[in-house]
Amino acid sequence: MRSKRYLTTTVWLALAIIAVAWLRFSSKVGARSAEAAGPVAPKAISAPVVPYADSNSQASSSADAGLVALKGNEAPVEPNLVGKSTAASSASGVAGADLALAVRNNNGVQAGSADVAVIYNEAEAFNGQGRFAEAVAAYEKAALLQPDLAETYLRLGLLYFKLNLVDKAGDSYQKAIGHGMDNAEVYFHLGYIEEVKGALDKALENYLLSEKKGSGNPELFYNIGNAYARMDKGMEALAYYKRAVSMNPQHMDAFINLSTVSFKLNNFADAGFYLDKAVALGYKAPEEYLKVLASHQAGK
């Protein structure tokens, strides 16, 4: 009996010695593996945050602090959709003289100008009530009866855009131009449509036509500035942003972009000047951008 107990104790002791030896061996192997892998790299420090396009609360980080995003780049300013139009300048609808032309639909059926006036004014009423689908149907009917009434196509373009029918909106503006509407407003709207579609060259072409036709809208100059900035034409962008703020000194986004473009052109004094203007109008500049700008201004 005593011999059996002795044997059991010996077995357990041997097992314990083997376990300790194994733990020591594993520890040495783990240490060698860690040494071979090298030291753990410290967590990377984020790049400085610079002003971003869409809101005061958003920010964009970049390895190069000079790559500052433009405010409004992703969403150009939409033309004023409730501004005074060329042909429909009063609440009474289209003047009788505008409808004194021959009226016919695509099937050659004649209709009186009074009929078109009633339909057009009905469309205006629907539009004013926010019943856009009904307004579209009525404007389309008026256009069918009198295809050469350019104002109808302008109204349709505005409504199509409200309904997110961007291509149809662009086509309607083109029809308005084709039927004699050669003014600043229609080219501004068409330029905006092209920018939304991503056709920056066409957008700029129409914006500049709007300017040539006499537009004094600061939002037009702001959009032209954005177009030039996205084309990396900084000096041209600055010129139009300055025109925007000269006409509207409360245009915070234009001041932000003046700071942005000035920063990209390494004109840090102007970048700080225009940023201060934006801050005075309520812009909350990211702290990291303020630090980066201050560092550049100090020549560091």
ABEGO torsion letter per residue (X at the ends): XAAAAAAAAAAAAAAAAAAAAAAAAAAAAAAAAAAAAEBBBBBBBBBBBBBBAABAABBBBBABAABBBBBGAABBBBBBAABBBAABABAAEBBAAAAABBBBBAAGBBBBAAAAAAAAAAAAAAAAAGBAAAAAAAAAAAAAABAABAAAAAAAAAAAAAAGBAAAAAAAAAAAAAAGBBBAAAAAAAAAAAAAAGBAAAAAAAAAAAAAAGBABAAAAAAAAAAAAAAGBAAAAAAAAAAAAAABAABAAAAAAAAAAAAAAGBAAAAAAAAAAAAAAGBBBBAAAAAAAAAAAAGX
